[in-house]
Structures are given as C-alpha cells and as structure tokens.
Amino acid sequence: MSQTATILVIDDEPQIRKFLRISLASQGYKVIEAGSGNEGLAQAALSKPDLLVLDLGLPDMDGQQVLREFREWSTVPVLVLSVRASEVQKVEALDGGANDYVTKPCEPRVLLARVRTLLRRSSLSEPQVVNDQIVIGNLCIDLSERTVTWREQAVELSSGEYNLLVVLARHAGEVLSRDQILQRLRGIEFNGTDRSVDVAISKLRRKFDDHAGEARKIKTVWGKGYLFSRSEWEC
C-alpha cells in the first residue's frame, strides 16, 4: 500500500482531527474527516478509504455501533482510537471487527506505526494476480486457462458465471452495486440486466456454498449490492 492511501478519521473533537490530519498528511496520506457516526458512515461509502481511524465517543451514535454497521459491508481495516481504556471495551471493539485499538493520548510515532502496519497487512491480503492466477484462500482462478478450482477441486462454470466470479474476485472486500458489476462486465459475454446479475450470483452460490447454514462467500449487502468476502474463501 503506497503512502497515497486515503484515511478516514471519525472523531467529534476538532483538535483531535487536526492532530491526526497533520500527523497523517506529513506522511503523505490523504485524510478525510467526519465529526459524527452517521457522517462517517456516509463518507466511508462515498470515499472508499483504505483505513478508518474511529473514535468510540461520538455525539450521535456509539462508535461500537458505527463499527458494526461498517463491518456489514466493508473489510477495510479499522483502527479504534479512544479514551476508553477498559479491557471490556477493547475486547468488544476487536470482536466487533476492529483490527487494532489504541488508547488516547498516544505518541504520534506509535500511531503512525500502527497505521503503516494495518495498511501493509491490508495490501498483502488484496487479491494478487501471479502467473495469470487469482488466489484467494482456497479459491484459484486461472485467467489464461479460464478454469476455477475450489479446495483443489475443479468447478464447472458457464462463461457468464466465470466472468462474474473474476469481477467479484478482483474487487474482493469491496461492496459492488449491480450497476458497478454490469459496468465491469460490459463488453464481456454477459446478459446485462440487474436481474441477470442476481441470477448469476445465485448460481455461483450454489457452486461454492457447500452446506446449508454455511456463511455465504458472496454476501448480499441490502440496499448496496454484493460483497465478495475474503475470509469466507479461506475456510
């Protein structure tokens, strides 16, 4: 992850936001600010940051709730920065999907080191194309051969299903709307309507979701679109 990464700071204290803006911008990061939970969630959806720095004491909603709602549709790393120092609060945040927890006040060098670590880990977990293959967990897509293996077993897909899977895999961890999916499939063999996206995703799920009740690897994010969840492909 380059230092042109975008970081969203959600904190209601202007002086804290200023401190973070100066510290992060000095390292080349682009900083976006929000002073409330609802504003932060809206900014996260619009700007698609590479990292969230989240305060828990927000004026309109608790930061733990912001974290839970954000995790419903994004796997972007979250660094909680809060005055709450109790182990209970830390455990709740980490169980709720936070990647790290730093207690205020903190040394700028420590904070920047934590930010670099989270961005580096996020970069390493992004799907990489190596030797014309996309490998995410136990899924392997061979782009040159147009073949797919899941848990070392070949999976038979139609041309449309294969193209859709490649689009989703290339954007693992992102929520894609139906329109965004169709835009990325334009010019490829695919019958392009909202309904055809839904049908093709249902067919993909039947190929990869092995057991009833198993967490879906392609999640529906209501009102937003679909999320190709990296962690579920590692099972």
Residue pairs with C-beta under 8 A, 6 or more apart in sequence:
1 50
1 119
1 120
1 122
1 123
3 27
3 28
3 29
4 28
4 29
4 30
5 29
5 30
5 49
5 50
5 51
5 119
6 29
6 30
6 31
6 32
6 47
6 48
6 49
6 50
6 51
7 24
7 29
7 30
7 31
7 32
7 49
7 50
7 51
7 52
7 53
7 115
8 31
8 32
8 33
8 34
8 40
8 43
8 44
8 47
8 49
8 51
8 52
8 53
9 17
9 20
9 21
9 24
9 31
9 32
9 33
9 34
9 53
10 34
10 35
10 36
10 37
10 39
10 40
10 43
10 52
10 53
10 54
10 55
10 58
10 63
10 66
11 17
11 20
11 33
11 34
11 35
11 53
11 54
11 55
11 58
11 81
12 35
12 36
12 55
12 57
12 58
12 59
13 55
14 35
16 55
16 81
16 104
17 33
17 35
19 108
20 31
20 53
20 81
20 111
21 31
21 33
23 108
23 111
23 112
24 31
24 112
24 115
25 31
27 112
29 115
32 43
32 47
32 49
34 40
34 42
34 43
35 59
36 58
36 59
36 60
36 61
37 58
37 60
37 61
37 62
37 63
37 65
37 66
38 60
38 61
40 52
40 54
40 58
40 66
41 66
41 69
41 70
43 49
44 52
44 70
44 74
44 76
45 73
45 224
48 76
48 174
49 76
50 76
50 77
50 119
50 122
51 76
51 77
51 78
51 79
51 115
51 118
51 119
51 122
52 70
52 76
52 77
52 78
52 79
53 79
53 81
53 115
54 63
54 66
54 67
54 78
54 79
54 80
54 81
54 98
55 63
55 80
55 81
55 82
56 62
56 63
56 64
56 80
56 82
56 84
56 89
56 93
57 63
57 82
57 83
57 84
58 66
63 80
63 82
63 93
64 92
64 93
64 96
67 78
67 80
67 93
67 96
67 97
67 98
68 96
68 97
70 76
70 78
70 97
71 78
71 96
71 97
72 221
73 175
73 221
73 224
73 227
74 173
74 174
74 175
74 227
75 173
75 227
75 229
75 230
75 231
76 122
76 173
77 99
77 100
77 118
77 119
77 121
77 122
78 97
78 98
78 99
78 100
79 98
79 99
79 100
79 101
79 102
79 114
79 115
79 118
80 93
80 98
80 100
80 101
80 102
81 102
81 104
81 106
81 111
82 89
82 93
82 101
82 102
82 103
82 104
83 103
83 104
84 90
84 103
85 103
90 101
93 101
94 101
99 118
99 121
100 114
100 117
100 118
102 110
102 111
102 114
125 173
125 230
126 172
126 173
127 134
127 135
127 136
127 169
127 170
127 172
127 230
128 134
128 135
129 143
132 142
132 143
132 144
133 140
133 141
133 142
133 143
134 140
134 141
134 143
134 166
134 169
134 170
135 141
136 169
136 172
136 230
136 233
136 234
137 230
137 231
137 232
137 233
137 234
137 235
138 150
138 151
138 152
138 233
138 234
138 235
139 148
139 149
139 150
139 169
139 208
139 233
140 148
140 149
140 150
141 147
141 148
141 165
141 166
141 169
142 148
142 149
143 166
146 162
147 154
148 154
148 155
148 157
148 162
148 165
149 155
150 207
150 208
155 207
155 208
156 207
157 165
157 204
157 207
158 203
159 189
160 189
160 190
160 191
160 196
160 200
161 200
161 203
161 204
161 207
163 185
163 188
163 189
163 190
164 181
164 185
164 190
164 197
164 200
164 201
164 204
165 204
167 176
167 181
167 184
167 185
168 176
168 181
168 218
168 226
168 228
169 228
171 184
171 228
172 228
172 229
172 230
172 233
173 227
173 228
173 229
173 230
174 227
174 228
175 221
175 224
175 225
175 226
175 227
176 184
176 225
176 226
176 227
176 228
177 224
177 225
178 194
178 197
178 198
178 225
178 226
179 194
180 225
181 197
181 225
181 226
182 190
182 192
182 193
182 194
182 197
185 192
186 192
190 196
190 200
201 218
201 226
204 218
205 216
205 217
205 218
208 217
208 218
209 216
209 217
215 229
215 232
215 235
216 229
216 232
217 228
217 229
217 232
217 233
218 226
218 227
218 228
218 229
219 226
219 227
219 229
220 226
220 227
221 227
